[in-house]
């Protein structure tokens, strides 16, 4: 089953190594908890690695989106 970001509520909503992608027509950026924009492109997917979900951006960088020091997925335009 293909998953989208709206399917994710908990880390265990994805199997280890499984990926979720943005909903069709929606683009996501990343921000820090302090609401600072992250300049690394748009989010292409979220994947699980152990007990953490990570976002991979079009700039080829990976950021944690769960746990301590995580970043926030933000639909573009908000």
Backbone as a ProteinNet text record, in pm:
[ID]
protein_1_A
[PRIMARY]
XXXXXXXXXXXXXXXXXXXXXXXXXXXXXXXXXXXXXXXXXXXXXXXXXXXXXXXXXXXXXXXXXXXXXXXXXXXXXX
[TERTIARY]
83.8	0	88.4	61.2	136.3	80.6	170.4	127.5	166.4	80.8	106.4	128.8	176.1	206.1	86.5	-35.5	-151.7	-179.9	-117.2	-132.9	-45.9	45.9	144.1	100.1	81.1	51.3	155.8	208.7	307	422.1	536	651.9	616.5	540.4	510	402.7	358.2	269.7	345.3	478.4	564.1	647.7	666.6	760.3	902.6	999.4	1138.4	1177.5	1225.6	1264.6	1152.9	1027.8	914.7	910.5	854.7	847.9	704	683	555.7	589.5	499.8	522.3	412.9	436.1	331.7	204.4	93.4	-32.5	-22.4	-92.1	-88.8	-127.4	-46.9	-74.1	-28.9	31.8	77.2	230	290.6	435.6	467.3	568.1	605.4	746.7	762.8	893.2	918.2	1039.7	1073.8	1100	1063.2	1095.2	1148.9	1224.7	1270.8	1155.2	1171.3	1071.4	1052	1159.2	1152.4	1094.5	1036.7	970.1	1065.9	1190	1285.9	1280.1	1275.4	1272.3	1404.5	1398.3	1516.6	1531.6	1646	1668.7	1738.7	1661.1	1716.6	1625.4	1536.2	1442.6	1315.5	1231.3	1104.4	1123	1030.4	1036.7	984.3	1067.6	1029.5	964.4	1010.6	953.8	988.1	915.7	946.4	969.7	1074.3	1101.4	1136	1116.1	1146.7	1282	1361.6	1489.4	1494.2	1463.6	1457.1	1337.3	1362.8	1256	1236.1	1289.2	1282.3	1228.9	1145.6	1105.2	1193.9	1239.2	1324.8	1258.9	1282	1236.9	1358.1	1343.2	1448	1401.7	1489.8	1453.2	1506.8	1455.6	1502.6	1647.5	1699.1	1839.5	1929.4	1870.2	1947.3	1981.6	1925.9	1954.6	1843.9	1877.5	1785.2	1775.2	1652.1	1625.7	1529	1552.2	1455.9	1327.3	1212.9	1084.4	1009	1077.2	1026.8	1143.3	1110.8	1213.2	1276.2	1373.9	1443	1517.2	1505.8	1573.5	1510.7	1384.3	1320.6	1276.2	1247.3	1198	1050.6	983.8	839.3	809.6	723.8	675.3	566.2	581.1	484.9	439.5	307.8	260.4	295.3	343.4	384.4	264	290	185.7	130.2	168.2	120.5	221.7
-117.9	0	124.4	216.5	341.5	437.1	500.5	592.5	735.3	828.1	970.8	1029.4	1153.3	1216.9	1216.2	1235.2	1240.8	1106.9	998.1	867.2	851.9	946	932.4	1007.3	935	995.2	951.6	830.7	773.7	714.2	696.2	636.5	500.1	421.5	285.5	279.5	394.9	394.9	356.9	359.5	311.3	195.3	96.1	-11.3	43.1	-18.2	24.2	20.3	132	142	182.5	178.5	216.6	368.5	414.2	557.3	603.2	731.7	798.6	922.7	961	1076.7	1180.7	1304.8	1407	1367	1423.4	1402	1464.1	1410	1469.7	1617.8	1700.7	1843.3	1925.5	1862.4	1934.6	1929.4	2044	2054.1	2091.1	2026.5	2051.7	2109.2	2200.4	2251.7	2206.9	2235.9	2206.8	2336.3	2335.9	2446.1	2387.8	2469.6	2429.4	2445.3	2390.8	2406.9	2556.1	2636.2	2780.4	2856.5	2787.1	2843.6	2909.6	2864.2	2911.7	2819.3	2878.4	2799.2	2726.9	2608.5	2529.8	2537.5	2587.3	2605.2	2482.7	2378.5	2254.7	2194.1	2274.2	2223.4	2173.4	2114.1	2061.1	1917.6	1873.3	1737.9	1639.1	1541.9	1439.9	1318.9	1281.9	1166.1	1169.5	1089.7	1062.5	913	873	730.8	700.2	575.3	530.5	461.6	499.1	433.2	407.6	285.3	251.5	318.4	395	460.7	606.2	647	786.8	795.1	896.9	929.7	1043.2	1031.1	1131.2	1182.5	1310.3	1369.6	1384	1342.8	1361.8	1472.9	1569.6	1685.4	1673.2	1759.3	1762.3	1806.8	1868.6	1906.7	1791.6	1672.8	1554	1543.9	1630.6	1627.9	1553.5	1504.4	1428.1	1492.8	1508	1572.2	1487.2	1473.6	1400.6	1480.7	1413.5	1480.4	1422.7	1337	1290.6	1291.6	1299.9	1293.9	1428.6	1424.4	1545.2	1610.5	1742.4	1815.9	1798.4	1756.5	1729.4	1857.7	1844.1	1951.5	1929.5	2031.9	2027.7	2031.2	1940	1941.2	2047.3	2137	2244.8	2250.6	2236.3	2250.3	2390	2399.1	2526.8	2620.4	2745.2	2846.2	2878	2802.6	2831.2	2913.1
0	0	0	-91.5	-95.9	9	86.4	191.4	156.8	203.5	189.9	328.9	332.7	460.7	555.4	501.9	590.9	659.1	612.9	676.3	800.7	823.4	931.3	1056.1	1161.7	1292.7	1395.1	1378.5	1469.8	1388.7	1453.1	1385.9	1329.3	1405.5	1360	1250.9	1200.5	1083.8	956.5	962.5	853.2	904.2	822.2	853.4	836.4	901.7	886.9	739.4	687.1	547.2	452.4	498.4	414.4	396.8	283.5	252.4	235.3	264.4	235.1	153.6	63	-22.8	1.1	-45.3	-30.1	-105.6	-60.8	-129.3	-268.8	-367.1	-500.6	-496.5	-561.1	-568.8	-450.1	-348.4	-229.2	-223.2	-194.2	-180.1	-35.6	22.5	161	170.4	266.7	306.3	448.9	498	637.5	711.4	839.2	929.8	1059.1	1130.3	1262.5	1361	1479.4	1584.5	1613.4	1597.1	1617.8	1500	1401.7	1284.7	1184.1	1178.6	1078.9	957.4	838.7	715.1	694.7	635.9	601.1	449.6	402.6	259.3	202.7	177.6	123.8	18.6	-37.3	-136.2	-72.1	-153	-104.1	-54.6	27.9	83.3	-20.1	-55.4	-153.4	-90.2	29.8	98	246	321.3	461.9	470.3	542.8	559.9	704.7	741.5	876.9	877.9	977.7	1004.1	1153.7	1192.8	1334.9	1399.5	1505.1	1579.3	1539.3	1423.9	1381.1	1238.1	1213.2	1076.5	1026.9	903.7	840.8	714.4	683.7	558.2	467.4	341	240.4	146.4	122.4	41.1	-100.5	-188.2	-326.8	-335.4	-229.7	-223.1	-179.7	-156.2	-119.8	27.6	110.5	253.6	328	447.6	529.4	667.4	715.5	844	925.1	1058.5	1141	1155.9	1149.6	1170.3	1290	1366.6	1496.1	1593	1721.6	1824.7	1854.3	1942.9	1986.8	1870.7	1860.5	1754.4	1618.2	1614.6	1485.7	1416.1	1288.2	1203.2	1177	1122.3	1101.3	952.2	906.9	768.1	755.8	659.2	642.9	496.9	472.5	335.5	283.5	162.2	105.1	97.1	132.3	129.9	267.4	369.4	506.2	581.7
[MASK]
++++++++++++++++++++++++++++++++++++++++++++++++++++++++++++++++++++++++++++++

